[in-house]
Amino acid sequence: QVQLLESGGGFVQSGGSLRLFCTASGRTTFSNYAMGWFRPAPGKEREFVSATTWSRGSIYTADSVKGRFTISRDNAINTVFLQMSSLKPEDTAVYYCAAGTRVGVSFASALSYDYWGQGTQVTVSS
């Protein structure tokens, strides 16, 4: 079992930046887990934002945020980050961290992940 804890959300003006954190804990082998970031979107419970693997470091980012959001990881502290820059009001959402062992090529599907954090609120004002 793995437990996920997000932090770093808050209020920011459009064009500003925020950095989200997701730390994994529990009696698990963390290198086996892919990590992803999702947010609610119209018509979808969870919309894919970005994902990475612990062991190989493969990175995937949605077109809607590419060039503005950057995912990274720090294996020493079992943490994945989402650096958000040039934020827009439409980025306002609760951002959720997810972990999975059988993600594979389905990294953009919320159904591919086994564990979820509680979410952290990001609000971008104009």
C-alpha positions as CSV (number, residue, x, y, z in Angstrom):
1,Q,0.0,0.0,0.0
2,V,1.2,3.5,-0.8
3,Q,-0.1,6.8,0.6
4,L,0.1,10.1,-1.3
5,L,0.1,13.6,0.1
6,E,-0.1,16.7,-2.1
7,S,0.8,20.2,-1.2
8,G,1.8,23.5,-2.7
9,G,-1.6,24.8,-4.0
10,G,-2.8,28.3,-3.4
11,F,-3.9,31.6,-4.9
12,V,-2.0,33.3,-7.7
13,Q,-2.5,36.0,-10.3
14,S,-2.6,35.0,-14.0
15,G,0.9,34.7,-15.3
16,G,2.2,33.6,-12.0
17,S,3.8,30.4,-10.8
18,L,3.2,27.6,-8.3
19,R,5.0,24.4,-7.5
20,L,3.0,21.3,-6.4
21,F,4.5,18.5,-4.3
22,C,3.4,14.9,-4.0
23,T,5.2,12.6,-1.5
24,A,4.7,8.9,-1.4
25,S,5.0,6.9,1.8
26,G,4.2,3.4,3.1
27,R,5.7,0.0,3.2
28,T,6.2,-0.3,-0.6
29,T,8.9,-0.4,-3.3
30,F,8.5,3.1,-4.7
31,S,10.5,2.5,-7.8
32,N,7.8,0.2,-9.1
33,Y,5.2,3.1,-9.3
34,A,4.5,5.5,-12.1
35,M,3.3,8.9,-10.8
36,G,0.8,11.2,-12.5
37,W,-1.0,14.5,-12.0
38,F,-4.7,14.9,-12.9
39,R,-7.4,17.6,-12.6
40,P,-11.2,17.7,-13.1
41,A,-12.3,18.8,-16.6
42,P,-15.7,19.2,-18.3
43,G,-17.1,15.8,-19.1
44,K,-14.3,14.0,-17.3
45,E,-13.8,13.1,-13.6
46,R,-10.0,13.3,-14.1
47,E,-8.1,14.9,-16.9
48,F,-4.5,13.9,-17.5
49,V,-2.0,16.7,-16.9
50,S,1.4,15.0,-16.7
51,A,3.1,11.7,-15.6
52,T,6.6,10.2,-15.0
53,T,8.2,7.0,-13.9
54,W,10.5,6.5,-10.9
55,S,13.0,4.1,-12.4
56,R,13.4,5.3,-16.0
57,G,12.2,8.9,-15.7
58,S,10.0,8.9,-18.7
59,I,8.0,12.1,-18.9
60,Y,4.6,12.7,-20.5
61,T,2.7,16.0,-20.6
62,A,-0.7,17.0,-21.9
63,D,-0.7,19.4,-24.9
64,S,-2.9,21.9,-22.9
65,V,0.0,22.5,-20.4
66,K,3.1,21.7,-22.4
67,G,5.6,24.5,-22.3
68,R,4.1,25.8,-19.1
69,F,4.1,22.9,-16.7
70,T,7.1,20.7,-15.9
71,I,7.0,17.4,-14.0
72,S,10.1,16.1,-12.1
73,R,11.0,13.7,-9.3
74,D,13.4,13.3,-6.4
75,N,13.9,9.6,-5.6
76,A,15.8,10.4,-2.4
77,I,12.6,11.8,-0.8
78,N,10.0,9.8,-2.9
79,T,8.5,13.0,-4.2
80,V,7.2,14.1,-7.6
81,F,6.8,17.8,-8.4
82,L,4.7,19.8,-10.8
83,Q,6.2,23.2,-11.6
84,M,3.5,25.5,-13.0
85,S,4.4,28.7,-14.8
86,S,2.4,31.2,-16.9
87,L,-0.7,30.2,-15.1
88,K,-4.1,31.0,-16.6
89,P,-7.5,31.3,-15.0
90,E,-8.6,28.1,-16.8
91,D,-5.9,26.2,-14.9
92,T,-8.0,26.7,-11.7
93,A,-8.8,23.2,-10.4
94,V,-8.1,20.7,-7.7
95,Y,-5.0,18.9,-8.7
96,Y,-4.7,15.2,-7.7
97,C,-1.6,13.0,-7.5
98,A,-1.8,9.4,-8.5
99,A,0.3,6.3,-8.4
100,G,0.1,3.0,-10.3
101,T,2.1,-0.2,-11.0
102,R,0.4,-1.2,-14.3
103,V,0.3,2.2,-16.0
104,G,2.2,1.3,-19.2
105,V,1.1,3.0,-22.3
106,S,-2.2,4.0,-20.6
107,F,-0.5,6.7,-18.6
108,A,-3.1,9.3,-19.6
109,S,-6.1,7.3,-18.2
110,A,-7.1,7.8,-14.6
111,L,-8.3,4.2,-14.6
112,S,-4.7,3.1,-14.9
113,Y,-3.7,4.3,-11.4
114,D,-4.2,2.5,-8.1
115,Y,-3.8,5.2,-5.4
116,W,-4.8,8.8,-5.2
117,G,-4.1,11.8,-2.9
118,Q,-6.6,14.1,-1.4
119,G,-5.9,16.9,-3.9
120,T,-4.6,20.4,-3.6
121,Q,-6.5,23.5,-4.7
122,V,-5.0,25.9,-7.3
123,T,-6.8,29.1,-8.0
124,V,-5.7,31.5,-10.7
125,S,-7.3,35.0,-10.7
126,S,-7.4,37.5,-13.6
